[in-house]
Amino acid sequence: MSPHAVACAAWSAALAAALVFGGELKLELAVVATTLFVALVAHGVASIRSPFFGRARLRIARPDAFALTFDDGPDPQTTPVVLDLLRERGAQATFFVVGEKVRRFPELVRRIHEEGHALGNHSDRHSWAHNFRLAGGLRRDLVACQEAVEQAAGVAPRLFRPPVGLRNPATHRVSAELGLELVGWSIRSLDTTRRSAAEVSARVHAALEAGAIVLLHDGGRDSERTRAITTAILEQAERLVPPLRSVALGQDA
């Protein structure tokens, strides 16, 4: 039984017990039980690390490598800059792409694949309402992105990262039905904040280790800032003892 199912059963039992046996405190006990359940659900929705709805992949199984991942592209301003840098450094990465952008810039998706990087599904629209979709709507959205990537690059993604890392009860079930592994991260760079490139790379460096999955973004980002952050991370990884290299997810066995 999943943690989600266990929590639902436990909440139902606690609520029933409070109402039946709580006496004068039954309302207060019911509120406490419901508050705890809501807190568990909220953590499951908001935290990619929570196993509440199911487990996401947070690390790779390599003692000599880590994984750079880029979300929200492809972006004609930033993605080519990132790809040029990765080629210069001999590094591989994973790009979680948005279906509507794939249809606009298929040549970038094709280049990502042809240069040996991995492609992941990051939804079709990256809508704020994505996590409110029920199973049917979520499935249609993921399939649309799958089809866009396959048409552009000739391969269908095997990885899925939900927008903003948010999940609901259908997320794991639908992604599994489509043969998609749900991927999170172990290091959130916060590169979408106002932090400087140096501050972002320092944040990553402080936690960088073998097996880490680093969350970065190429969609809608300043290309020079993204290049500076990525360069610093790769250089930091090379200076570790032993040095680490960036690999694409799926190449990490």
VEXFIGU-670655 format. One record per residue: residue in three letters; x, y, z of N, C-alpha, C in turn. Coordinates in steps of 0.1 Angstrom, whole numbers, padded with zeros to 4 digits, always signed. Atoms other than C-alpha are relative to their C-alpha. Example, Ala and Ser with C-alpha at 12.3 -4.5 7.8 and 13.67 -1.06 7.14 Angstrom:
ALA+0009-0012+0000+0123-0045+0078+0009+0012+0000SER-0009-0011+0000+0137-0011+0071-0008+0011+0008
This chain:
MET+0008-0012+0000+0000+0000+0000+0009+0012+0000SER-0007-0012+0001+0013+0034-0009-0001+0009+0012PRO+0001-0009-0011+0021+0061+0017-0013+0009-0001HIS+0012-0008+0002-0008+0081+0002-0012-0008+0005ALA+0011+0009-0004-0032+0052+0007+0000-0002+0015VAL-0001+0002-0014-0019+0046+0042-0005+0012+0008ALA+0004-0012-0007-0023+0082+0052-0015+0003-0001CYS+0015-0001+0002-0059+0083+0038-0007-0009+0010ALA+0006+0010-0009-0068+0052+0058+0002+0005+0014ALA-0003-0005-0013-0051+0066+0089-0009+0012+0004TRP+0008-0012-0002-0069+0099+0086-0015-0003+0002SER+0014+0005-0001-0103+0082+0081-0002-0006+0014ALA+0001+0006-0013-0097+0061+0112+0000+0010+0011ALA-0002-0010-0011-0085+0090+0133-0012+0009+0001LEU+0011-0009+0000-0114+0112+0122-0013-0007+0006ALA+0012+0008-0005-0140+0084+0129+0002-0002+0015ALA-0002+0002-0014-0124+0077+0163-0003+0013+0008ALA+0002-0013-0006-0124+0114+0172-0015+0004+0002LEU+0014-0003+0000-0161+0118+0163-0008-0009+0009VAL+0007+0010-0007-0172+0086+0180+0004+0000+0015PHE-0005+0002-0013-0150+0085+0211+0006+0013+0006GLY-0007-0012-0005-0138+0121+0215-0008+0008+0011GLY+0008-0007-0010-0166+0132+0238+0000+0015-0003GLU+0001-0014+0002-0165+0169+0244+0011+0006-0009LEU-0011-0005+0008-0132+0172+0225+0000-0005-0014LYS+0000+0007+0013-0144+0154+0194+0003+0010-0012LEU-0003-0010+0011-0144+0186+0173+0014+0004-0001GLU-0014-0004+0000-0109+0196+0184+0008-0011-0005LEU-0008+0011+0005-0096+0161+0178-0002-0002-0015ALA+0002+0001+0015-0112+0160+0143+0008+0011-0007VAL-0007-0010+0006-0096+0193+0135+0015-0003+0000VAL-0014+0004+0000-0062+0181+0146+0003-0011-0010ALA-0002+0011+0010-0065+0149+0126+0000+0005-0014THR+0001-0005+0014-0076+0168+0095+0012+0009-0003THR-0012-0009+0002-0048+0194+0099+0012-0008-0003LEU-0012+0008+0003-0021+0168+0101-0001-0007-0014PHE+0001+0006+0014-0035+0150+0070+0002+0010-0011VAL-0002-0011+0010-0037+0183+0051+0015+0004-0002ALA-0014-0003+0000-0001+0190+0061+0008-0010-0008LEU-0006+0011+0008+0010+0156+0047-0002+0001-0015VAL+0003-0002+0014-0008+0162+0015+0007+0011-0006ALA-0007-0012+0005+0007+0197+0011+0014-0003-0002HIS-0015+0004+0002+0042+0183+0016+0002-0009-0012GLY-0001+0009+0012+0035+0156-0009-0001+0007-0013VAL+0002-0008+0013+0024+0181-0035+0012+0009-0002ALA-0010-0011+0002+0051+0207-0029+0015-0005+0000SER-0014+0004-0002+0082+0186-0021+0003-0012-0009ILE-0003+0011+0009+0097+0164-0049+0007-0011+0008ARG-0006+0011-0009+0115+0145-0020-0010-0008+0007SER+0010+0007-0007+0083+0134-0004-0004-0013-0007PRO+0005+0012+0006+0073+0098-0010-0015-0002+0001PHE+0014+0001-0003+0037+0106-0002-0008-0006-0012PHE+0007+0005+0011+0024+0101-0037+0008-0010-0008GLY-0009+0009+0007+0053+0080-0049+0014+0006+0000ARG-0014-0005+0000+0091+0082-0052+0004+0005-0013ALA-0007-0006+0012+0109+0104-0077+0015-0003+0001ARG-0015+0002+0000+0145+0098-0087+0007+0013+0004LEU-0007-0012-0005+0167+0122-0068+0015-0001-0002ARG-0014+0002+0001+0202+0108-0075+0003-0009-0012ILE-0004+0010+0009+0222+0088-0100+0010-0009+0006ALA-0008+0010-0006+0242+0057-0094+0014-0001-0006ARG-0014-0001+0005+0277+0068-0103+0009+0006+0010PRO-0010-0005-0010+0307+0072-0080+0009+0011-0005ASP-0010-0009+0006+0325+0094-0105-0007+0011-0008ALA+0007-0009+0008+0298+0116-0119-0012+0006+0007PHE+0013-0006-0004+0268+0139-0114-0008+0003-0012ALA+0009-0003+0012+0239+0150-0136-0004+0014+0000LEU+0005-0013+0003+0233+0185-0149-0013-0002-0007THR+0013+0000+0007+0196+0190-0158-0004+0014-0003PHE+0005-0014+0004+0181+0220-0176-0015-0001-0003ASP+0015+0000+0002+0143+0228-0175-0004+0012-0009ASP+0008-0011+0006+0119+0249-0195+0003+0004-0014GLY-0003-0003+0013+0135+0249-0229-0008-0008-0010PRO-0012-0007+0005+0143+0248-0257-0003+0015-0002ASP+0000-0015+0001+0151+0285-0259+0011+0004-0010PRO-0009-0003+0010+0167+0299-0290+0012+0009+0004GLN-0011-0009-0005+0188+0324-0270+0009-0007+0009THR-0009+0006-0011+0201+0302-0242+0004-0014-0003THR-0003+0014+0003+0199+0265-0253+0013-0002-0008PRO-0012+0002+0008+0225+0269-0281+0013+0004+0008VAL-0012-0004-0008+0249+0287-0256+0004-0012+0009VAL-0002+0011-0010+0245+0258-0231+0006-0012-0008LEU-0005+0011+0008+0250+0232-0259+0015+0002-0004ASP-0014-0003+0004+0282+0250-0271+0009-0003+0011LEU-0009+0002-0012+0296+0250-0236+0002-0014+0003LEU-0001+0014-0004+0288+0214-0229+0009-0007-0010ARG-0009+0006+0010+0305+0204-0262+0015+0004+0002GLU-0014-0004-0003+0336+0225-0253+0006-0008+0012ARG-0005+0006-0012+0338+0209-0219-0001-0016+0000GLY+0002+0015+0001+0330+0173-0231-0010-0005+0010ALA+0010+0004-0010+0300+0172-0207-0013-0004-0007GLN+0013+0004+0004+0266+0156-0211-0010+0005+0010ALA+0011-0005-0009+0233+0168-0196-0013-0005-0004THR+0014+0004+0003+0196+0162-0196-0009+0013-0001PHE+0008-0012+0002+0171+0187-0210-0015-0004+0001PHE+0014+0002-0002+0135+0186-0197-0007+0011-0008VAL+0005-0010+0010+0117+0203-0226-0016+0001+0001VAL+0014-0003+0000+0082+0219-0229-0005-0002-0014GLY+0005+0004+0013+0061+0205-0258-0003+0012-0009GLU+0004-0012+0009+0048+0239-0271+0013+0006-0006LYS-0013-0006+0004+0085+0251-0273+0007-0010-0010VAL-0006+0010+0009+0096+0219-0290-0006+0002-0014ARG+0006-0002+0013+0071+0225-0318+0004+0013-0006ARG-0005-0012+0005+0084+0260-0322+0015-0001-0004PHE-0014+0001+0002+0121+0251-0321+0005-0014-0001PRO-0003+0014+0001+0124+0215-0333+0015-0003-0003GLU-0014+0002+0003+0159+0220-0346+0009+0000+0012LEU-0008+0000-0012+0172+0227-0311-0002-0014+0007VAL+0002+0013-0006+0156+0195-0298+0008-0011-0007ARG-0008+0009+0009+0172+0176-0327+0015+0001+0004ARG-0014-0002-0004+0206+0191-0318+0003-0006+0014ILE-0002+0005-0014+0202+0182-0281+0002-0015-0001HIS-0001+0015+0001+0197+0145-0291+0012-0004-0008GLU-0011+0004+0008+0223+0144-0318+0014+0002+0007GLU-0013-0003-0008+0250+0158-0294+0001-0009+0012GLY-0002+0010-0011+0244+0129-0270-0007+0003+0013HIS+0006-0003-0012+0223+0146-0244-0014-0007+0001ALA+0013+0007-0002+0191+0131-0229-0011+0010+0000LEU+0012-0009+0001+0156+0146-0235-0010-0006+0010GLY+0011+0003-0009+0129+0146-0208-0012+0008-0002ASN+0013-0006+0002+0093+0155-0208-0002+0010+0012HIS+0002-0010-0011+0085+0187-0188-0014+0006-0002SER+0014-0004+0003+0048+0189-0198-0001+0007-0014ASP+0002-0006+0013+0033+0203-0230-0001+0015+0001ARG+0003-0014-0001+0023+0238-0217+0007+0007+0011HIS-0006-0006-0012+0041+0243-0184-0010+0010+0006SER+0011-0009-0005+0008+0258-0172+0000+0000+0016TRP+0002-0001-0015+0002+0270-0136-0010-0010+0005ALA+0011+0009-0003-0028+0247-0137+0003-0014-0002HIS-0004+0014+0004-0008+0216-0146-0003-0009+0012ASN+0002+0009-0011-0010+0201-0111-0014-0001+0005PHE+0015+0001-0003-0048+0206-0109-0007-0009-0010ARG+0007+0009+0010-0054+0182-0138-0002-0013+0006LEU+0003+0014-0003-0070+0149-0133+0007-0009-0009ALA-0008+0009+0008-0056+0118-0148-0001+0001-0015GLY+0003-0001+0014-0072+0122-0182+0007+0012-0006GLY-0006-0012+0005-0060+0158-0187+0015-0001+0001LEU-0015+0001-0002-0025+0150-0173+0005-0009-0011ARG-0005+0009+0010-0022+0121-0197+0001+0006-0014ARG+0000-0007+0013-0032+0142-0227+0012+0010-0001ASP-0011-0009+0000-0006+0168-0218+0013-0007-0002LEU-0013+0007+0002+0022+0144-0214+0002-0007-0013VAL-0001+0007+0014+0014+0125-0246+0003+0011-0010ALA-0003-0010+0010+0014+0158-0265+0014+0004+0000CYS-0015-0003+0000+0049+0166-0253+0008-0012-0005GLN-0007+0012+0005+0060+0130-0260+0000+0000-0015GLU+0002+0000+0015+0047+0133-0296+0008+0011-0006ALA-0007-0012+0005+0063+0167-0301+0015-0004-0001VAL-0015+0004-0001+0098+0154-0290+0003-0011-0010GLU-0003+0011+0009+0095+0122-0310+0000+0005-0015GLN+0000-0006+0013+0086+0142-0341+0012+0008-0003ALA-0012-0009+0002+0115+0166-0336+0013-0008-0001ALA-0013+0007-0002+0142+0142-0326+0001-0014-0004GLY+0001+0014+0003+0130+0108-0335+0001-0010+0011VAL+0000+0009-0012+0131+0095-0299-0011+0006+0009ALA+0010-0004-0010+0104+0096-0272+0007+0000+0013PRO-0006+0000-0014+0115+0107-0237-0004-0011+0008ARG+0003+0010-0010+0117+0082-0210+0000+0005+0014LEU-0001-0007-0013+0119+0108-0182-0010+0011+0001PHE+0009-0011-0001+0094+0132-0168+0003+0008+0013ARG-0001-0008-0012+0099+0161-0144-0012+0010+0000PRO+0012-0008+0000+0066+0178-0134+0004+0015+0002PRO-0003-0014-0002+0065+0216-0137+0001+0005+0014VAL-0002-0005-0013+0078+0233-0106+0002-0011+0011GLY-0001+0011-0009+0082+0198-0091-0012-0003+0008LEU+0012+0002-0007+0046+0198-0080-0007-0013-0005ARG+0006+0013+0003+0026+0165-0079-0014-0001+0006ASN+0013+0003-0006-0009+0152-0073-0001-0015+0000PRO+0002+0014+0000-0023+0117-0068+0002-0007-0014ALA+0000+0006+0014-0024+0111-0106+0014+0000-0006THR-0013-0003+0007+0012+0122-0114+0008-0013-0002HIS-0008+0012+0001+0030+0090-0106-0007-0011-0008ARG+0008+0010+0007+0003+0067-0119+0000+0002-0015VAL+0000-0003+0014+0000+0084-0153+0014-0001-0006SER-0013+0001+0005+0037+0088-0158+0005-0014-0001ALA-0003+0014+0000+0042+0051-0150-0007-0007-0012GLU+0008+0005+0011+0014+0042-0175+0007+0003-0013LEU-0006-0004+0013+0033+0061-0202+0015-0004-0001GLY-0014+0004+0000+0066+0045-0193+0010+0010+0003LEU-0009-0012-0003+0081+0077-0179+0004-0002+0015GLU-0006+0000-0013+0104+0077-0149-0001+0015+0005LEU+0002-0014-0006+0096+0107-0126+0014+0004+0007VAL-0013-0005-0004+0128+0127-0119-0001+0013+0008GLY-0001-0013-0008+0135+0153-0092+0014+0005-0001TRP-0014-0005+0000+0168+0167-0081+0005-0002+0015SER-0005+0000-0014+0191+0166-0051+0006+0014+0003ILE-0005-0014-0002+0205+0202-0056-0009+0009-0008ARG+0007-0010+0007+0182+0230-0065+0008+0013+0000SER-0010-0011+0001+0204+0258-0078-0006+0014+0004LEU+0007-0013-0002+0178+0286-0074+0005+0011-0011ASP-0005-0009+0010+0191+0301-0107-0011+0008-0006THR+0011-0008+0005+0156+0315-0114-0002+0012+0009THR+0001-0011-0009+0160+0339-0085+0009+0012-0004ARG-0008-0012+0003+0178+0373-0083+0014-0002+0004ARG-0013+0002-0004+0209+0357-0069+0010+0001-0012SER-0010-0001+0010+0241+0364-0088+0005-0013-0005ALA-0006+0013+0005+0258+0338-0110+0010-0006+0010ALA-0009+0005-0009+0285+0335-0084-0007-0006+0012GLU+0007+0005-0011+0260+0330-0056-0007-0013-0003VAL+0007+0013+0004+0241+0303-0075+0010-0011-0001SER-0010+0010+0001+0273+0284-0084+0006-0004+0013ALA-0005+0004-0014+0285+0286-0048-0010-0008+0007ARG+0010+0008-0007+0252+0272-0036+0001-0015-0005VAL-0001+0014+0006+0256+0242-0060+0013-0006+0005HIS-0013+0005-0004+0293+0238-0051+0000-0005+0014ALA+0001+0003-0014+0285+0236-0014-0006-0014+0002ALA+0007+0012-0002+0264+0205-0020+0004-0011-0011LEU-0003+0008+0011+0280+0190-0051+0008-0012+0004GLU-0007+0013-0003+0290+0153-0048-0004-0010-0010ALA+0003+0011+0009+0290+0121-0067-0015-0004+0002GLY+0013+0005+0000+0255+0110-0076-0011+0012+0000ALA+0010-0011-0001+0239+0145-0074-0007+0003-0013ILE+0008-0005+0012+0212+0157-0098-0002+0015+0003VAL+0000-0015-0001+0215+0195-0103-0011+0006-0008LEU+0011-0006+0008+0184+0215-0113+0005+0014-0004LEU-0003-0013+0006+0192+0244-0137-0011+0003-0010HIS+0010-0004+0009+0171+0262-0163+0007+0006-0013ASP-0004-0007+0012+0177+0272-0200-0011+0007-0006GLY+0011-0007+0006+0142+0283-0208-0003+0014+0007GLY+0003-0013-0005+0136+0320-0204+0011+0006+0009ARG-0011-0004-0008+0170+0326-0188+0010+0009-0008ASP-0011-0008+0006+0198+0351-0196+0011-0009-0004SER-0009+0010+0005+0222+0332-0218+0014+0001+0006GLU-0014-0001-0006+0255+0347-0204+0000-0004+0014ARG+0000+0004-0014+0244+0343-0168-0001-0016+0001THR+0001+0015-0001+0234+0306-0175+0014-0006-0004ARG-0014+0005+0003+0268+0301-0192+0009+0001+0011ALA-0009-0003-0011+0286+0316-0163-0002-0010+0011ILE+0004+0009-0010+0267+0294-0138+0005-0014-0003THR-0003+0014+0004+0272+0262-0158+0015-0002-0001THR-0015+0001+0000+0309+0269-0164+0006-0002+0014ALA-0005+0001-0014+0315+0275-0127-0002-0014+0006ILE+0003+0014-0005+0298+0242-0118+0009-0010-0006LEU-0008+0010+0006+0317+0222-0143+0015+0001+0005GLU-0014-0002-0005+0350+0237-0132+0001-0004+0015GLN+0000+0004-0014+0341+0231-0095+0001-0015+0000ALA+0001+0014+0000+0333+0195-0103+0014-0006-0004GLU-0013+0005+0004+0367+0190-0120+0010+0001+0011ARG-0010-0002-0011+0385+0203-0089-0002-0009+0012LEU+0002+0009-0011+0369+0179-0066+0009-0012+0000VAL-0008+0011-0001+0388+0149-0053-0008-0012+0005PRO-0004+0000+0014+0382+0127-0071-0009+0009-0009PRO+0008-0009+0008+0370+0149-0100-0013-0007-0005LEU+0013+0005+0005+0334+0145-0112-0003+0005-0014ARG+0005-0005+0013+0320+0147-0147-0015-0001-0001SER+0014+0000+0001+0285+0155-0158-0004-0010-0011VAL+0005+0010+0010+0266+0127-0175-0015+0002-0001ALA+0014-0001+0002+0231+0125-0190-0007-0011+0007LEU+0008+0011-0006+0204+0106-0172-0003-0011-0010GLY+0001+0011+0010+0202+0072-0188+0013-0005-0004GLN-0013+0004+0003+0239+0071-0192+0008-0001+0013ASP-0006-0001-0013+0245+0069-0155+0001-0014+0007ALA-0001+0013-0006+0245+0031-0149+0014-0004+0002
